[in-house]
Amino acid sequence: LPTAADRKYSWDEARDTVLGAYGAFNPDMADIAKQFFDKRWIDAPPTAGKDSGAFAHPTVPSAHPYILLNFHGRSRDVMTLAHELG
């Protein structure tokens, strides 16, 4: 990804790239990360009034975390998505 600065990624390509990287490291990590996509625990579309930046919001052990980011399809956004999921 670092050499793909001008390439645009769709959300599906970003998801597949991140899950593939996690899966190559540890399939269990990919399974956990996949839940965030499947259960819509990621707020990614840029919208009016939404702050810039990205973060994973921690919660109590009985609840899952949420991820907030602004996905524009850049390689940096794909790397940010992977970072926040990790």
Z-matrix of the N, CA and C atoms (Angstrom, degrees):
N
C 1 1.453
C 2 1.524 1 114.48
N 3 1.323 2 121.04 1 -36.63
C 4 1.462 3 119.05 2 -176.91
C 5 1.526 4 114.12 3 -57.87
N 6 1.337 5 118.91 4 -25.74
C 7 1.464 6 120.55 5 179.66
C 8 1.519 7 112.14 6 -91.24
N 9 1.307 8 118.40 7 1.21
C 10 1.461 9 122.25 8 -177.12
C 11 1.523 10 111.37 9 -103.74
N 12 1.315 11 117.78 10 41.62
C 13 1.464 12 121.81 11 -172.80
C 14 1.524 13 113.03 12 -59.43
N 15 1.323 14 118.99 13 -34.68
C 16 1.459 15 121.02 14 -176.20
C 17 1.521 16 113.23 15 -91.26
N 18 1.292 17 118.24 16 -8.44
C 19 1.458 18 121.58 17 -177.74
C 20 1.521 19 110.76 18 -76.64
N 21 1.315 20 116.46 19 141.98
C 22 1.462 21 121.93 20 174.47
C 23 1.524 22 109.07 21 -102.93
N 24 1.315 23 116.41 22 137.39
C 25 1.455 24 123.56 23 179.96
C 26 1.520 25 109.34 24 -111.71
N 27 1.315 26 116.48 25 137.46
C 28 1.459 27 119.84 26 170.07
C 29 1.530 28 107.54 27 -76.51
N 30 1.320 29 116.33 28 165.68
C 31 1.462 30 120.37 29 177.57
C 32 1.528 31 110.31 30 -60.37
N 33 1.334 32 116.70 31 -40.85
C 34 1.465 33 120.24 32 179.22
C 35 1.525 34 111.60 33 -64.43
N 36 1.334 35 117.48 34 -40.05
C 37 1.470 36 120.23 35 177.16
C 38 1.523 37 110.94 36 -64.89
N 39 1.325 38 116.38 37 -40.72
C 40 1.467 39 120.15 38 178.73
C 41 1.524 40 110.09 39 -62.73
N 42 1.323 41 116.30 40 -46.65
C 43 1.473 42 120.77 41 178.53
C 44 1.526 43 110.66 42 -57.88
N 45 1.332 44 116.28 43 -48.85
C 46 1.466 45 120.13 44 -177.94
C 47 1.528 46 111.84 45 -64.33
N 48 1.327 47 117.18 46 -37.56
C 49 1.464 48 121.40 47 178.52
C 50 1.523 49 110.89 48 -64.31
N 51 1.329 50 115.94 49 -47.44
C 52 1.465 51 120.70 50 -178.73
C 53 1.529 52 110.90 51 -66.49
N 54 1.317 53 116.91 52 -46.66
C 55 1.465 54 119.26 53 -179.78
C 56 1.525 55 111.21 54 -65.11
N 57 1.330 56 117.41 55 -35.31
C 58 1.461 57 120.45 56 176.54
C 59 1.517 58 112.01 57 -64.37
N 60 1.322 59 116.23 58 -40.88
C 61 1.467 60 120.19 59 179.02
C 62 1.525 61 110.84 60 -66.38
N 63 1.333 62 116.50 61 -45.35
C 64 1.464 63 119.32 62 177.47
C 65 1.523 64 110.92 63 -63.33
N 66 1.331 65 117.06 64 -41.35
C 67 1.457 66 121.17 65 -179.37
C 68 1.515 67 112.88 66 -63.53
N 69 1.343 68 116.67 67 -35.64
C 70 1.463 69 120.36 68 177.95
C 71 1.526 70 110.86 69 -67.81
N 72 1.331 71 116.03 70 -30.56
C 73 1.460 72 120.49 71 178.87
C 74 1.523 73 111.03 72 -79.50
N 75 1.348 74 115.21 73 -49.88
C 76 1.461 75 120.89 74 -178.74
C 77 1.529 76 108.06 75 -161.47
N 78 1.319 77 119.09 76 114.55
C 79 1.464 78 121.09 77 -178.65
C 80 1.530 79 113.91 78 -55.17
N 81 1.312 80 117.90 79 -31.35
C 82 1.469 81 120.01 80 177.78
C 83 1.525 82 111.22 81 -64.14
N 84 1.329 83 117.13 82 -36.83
C 85 1.468 84 120.14 83 178.02
C 86 1.522 85 110.57 84 -64.94
N 87 1.334 86 116.62 85 -39.99
C 88 1.463 87 120.17 86 177.78
C 89 1.527 88 110.70 87 -63.73
N 90 1.318 89 117.19 88 -40.13
C 91 1.465 90 120.93 89 178.94
C 92 1.526 91 111.39 90 -63.06
N 93 1.318 92 116.51 91 -40.85
C 94 1.468 93 120.40 92 178.33
C 95 1.524 94 110.13 93 -66.68
N 96 1.325 95 117.05 94 -46.71
C 97 1.464 96 120.95 95 -179.29
C 98 1.524 97 111.12 96 -63.41
N 99 1.310 98 118.06 97 -36.19
C 100 1.470 99 122.06 98 -178.84
C 101 1.524 100 111.09 99 -59.89
N 102 1.320 101 117.22 100 -33.34
C 103 1.467 102 120.31 101 178.33
C 104 1.527 103 111.67 102 -59.05
N 105 1.322 104 117.07 103 -35.20
C 106 1.462 105 120.67 104 -179.14
C 107 1.527 106 111.05 105 -63.46
N 108 1.329 107 116.54 106 -36.59
C 109 1.462 108 120.64 107 177.43
C 110 1.524 109 110.82 108 -76.00
N 111 1.315 110 116.47 109 -47.44
C 112 1.457 111 121.22 110 -176.23
C 113 1.521 112 112.50 111 -64.72
N 114 1.322 113 116.77 112 -35.90
C 115 1.465 114 120.81 113 -176.07
C 116 1.527 115 112.87 114 -98.93
N 117 1.340 116 115.40 115 6.46
C 118 1.472 117 122.19 116 175.12
C 119 1.531 118 112.11 117 58.99
N 120 1.326 119 115.47 118 46.37
C 121 1.457 120 121.69 119 177.72
C 122 1.525 121 111.24 120 -91.64
N 123 1.330 122 117.09 121 11.36
C 124 1.462 123 122.35 122 -179.84
C 125 1.522 124 108.38 123 -119.66
N 126 1.323 125 116.60 124 124.50
C 127 1.464 126 121.88 125 173.94
C 128 1.525 127 106.61 126 -100.62
N 129 1.333 128 116.88 127 99.52
C 130 1.459 129 120.90 128 -171.83
C 131 1.522 130 115.54 129 -109.88
N 132 1.333 131 121.02 130 -30.82
C 133 1.464 132 118.90 131 -175.49
C 134 1.528 133 112.18 132 -66.67
N 135 1.339 134 116.96 133 133.75
C 136 1.464 135 119.14 134 173.14
C 137 1.535 136 108.86 135 -66.85
N 138 1.303 137 116.86 136 132.43
C 139 1.461 138 121.16 137 178.74
C 140 1.522 139 109.47 138 -135.58
N 141 1.324 140 115.52 139 158.68
C 142 1.461 141 120.79 140 179.22
C 143 1.526 142 109.47 141 -59.39
N 144 1.312 143 116.29 142 132.19
C 145 1.453 144 121.91 143 178.09
C 146 1.518 145 115.03 144 84.91
N 147 1.312 146 117.11 145 -6.08
C 148 1.467 147 120.34 146 179.46
C 149 1.519 148 109.10 147 -80.83
N 150 1.324 149 116.77 148 131.95
C 151 1.461 150 120.88 149 178.99
C 152 1.521 151 110.86 150 -66.21
N 153 1.317 152 115.17 151 153.63
C 154 1.460 153 119.76 152 174.88
C 155 1.520 154 109.15 153 -79.71
N 156 1.313 155 115.20 154 172.50
C 157 1.457 156 119.84 155 -179.70
C 158 1.512 157 111.14 156 98.91
N 159 1.313 158 114.99 157 -175.67
C 160 1.458 159 121.26 158 -179.24
C 161 1.520 160 108.72 159 -152.20
N 162 1.317 161 115.41 160 145.38
C 163 1.454 162 119.11 161 174.54
C 164 1.522 163 110.31 162 -161.32
N 165 1.309 164 115.25 163 157.60
C 166 1.456 165 122.52 164 172.09
C 167 1.519 166 106.29 165 -105.27
N 168 1.313 167 116.42 166 123.55
C 169 1.456 168 120.48 167 -177.21
C 170 1.520 169 109.81 168 -89.66
N 171 1.321 170 117.36 169 115.54
C 172 1.467 171 119.63 170 179.36
C 173 1.525 172 110.85 171 -72.76
N 174 1.302 173 115.17 172 157.55
C 175 1.459 174 120.67 173 178.80
C 176 1.527 175 109.04 174 -138.32
N 177 1.294 176 115.30 175 -171.55
C 178 1.463 177 120.58 176 175.54
C 179 1.527 178 109.01 177 -76.85
N 180 1.334 179 118.65 178 160.30
C 181 1.470 180 120.50 179 -177.13
C 182 1.534 181 114.75 180 -57.20
N 183 1.312 182 118.19 181 -25.55
C 184 1.466 183 120.11 182 -177.67
C 185 1.531 184 113.36 183 -83.85
N 186 1.333 185 117.83 184 -0.99
C 187 1.469 186 121.63 185 -179.86
C 188 1.527 187 109.55 186 -130.64
N 189 1.310 188 115.86 187 153.81
C 190 1.465 189 120.58 188 179.68
C 191 1.529 190 110.37 189 -85.81
N 192 1.328 191 117.63 190 156.07
C 193 1.467 192 120.83 191 176.23
C 194 1.528 193 110.97 192 -81.15
N 195 1.304 194 116.01 193 164.44
C 196 1.462 195 123.32 194 173.78
C 197 1.520 196 108.61 195 -117.14
N 198 1.336 197 115.66 196 156.16
C 199 1.460 198 121.49 197 177.23
C 200 1.521 199 108.44 198 -121.59
N 201 1.320 200 115.78 199 133.82
C 202 1.458 201 122.78 200 176.26
C 203 1.516 202 107.99 201 -118.80
N 204 1.325 203 116.59 202 129.94
C 205 1.459 204 121.48 203 172.89
C 206 1.515 205 108.19 204 -158.28
N 207 1.318 206 116.89 205 168.65
C 208 1.460 207 122.92 206 175.72
C 209 1.521 208 107.82 207 -113.83
N 210 1.326 209 116.05 208 104.32
C 211 1.458 210 121.28 209 -175.53
C 212 1.524 211 109.75 210 -92.41
N 213 1.348 212 114.93 211 117.17
C 214 1.468 213 121.69 212 178.13
C 215 1.524 214 112.03 213 -110.82
N 216 1.323 215 117.93 214 1.01
C 217 1.452 216 121.29 215 177.99
C 218 1.511 217 115.39 216 89.49
N 219 1.315 218 117.41 217 7.56
C 220 1.468 219 120.34 218 178.62
C 221 1.528 220 110.21 219 -83.17
N 222 1.325 221 115.92 220 159.61
C 223 1.466 222 119.19 221 177.91
C 224 1.530 223 110.24 222 -60.28
N 225 1.315 224 116.80 223 -34.60
C 226 1.470 225 120.44 224 177.45
C 227 1.536 226 111.00 225 -61.33
N 228 1.329 227 116.40 226 -36.90
C 229 1.467 228 120.06 227 178.74
C 230 1.525 229 111.39 228 -66.39
N 231 1.336 230 116.40 229 -36.83
C 232 1.468 231 120.47 230 177.63
C 233 1.529 232 109.36 231 -64.69
N 234 1.325 233 116.43 232 -43.29
C 235 1.467 234 119.99 233 179.12
C 236 1.528 235 111.26 234 -66.75
N 237 1.331 236 117.13 235 -36.55
C 238 1.466 237 120.67 236 176.85
C 239 1.522 238 110.44 237 -64.42
N 240 1.318 239 116.79 238 -42.87
C 241 1.459 240 121.02 239 177.35
C 242 1.527 241 110.56 240 -58.04
N 243 1.320 242 116.82 241 -46.57
C 244 1.469 243 120.82 242 178.91
C 245 1.527 244 110.76 243 -61.94
N 246 1.316 245 116.20 244 -41.32
C 247 1.469 246 120.43 245 -179.90
C 248 1.529 247 110.91 246 -62.58
N 249 1.312 248 116.90 247 -47.85
C 250 1.465 249 120.13 248 -176.93
C 251 1.526 250 111.88 249 -66.82
N 252 1.316 251 117.37 250 -31.71
C 253 1.468 252 120.00 251 176.92
C 254 1.521 253 112.31 252 -72.77
N 255 1.334 254 116.71 253 -23.45
C 256 1.463 255 120.53 254 -177.30
C 257 1.476 256 112.17 255 -84.08
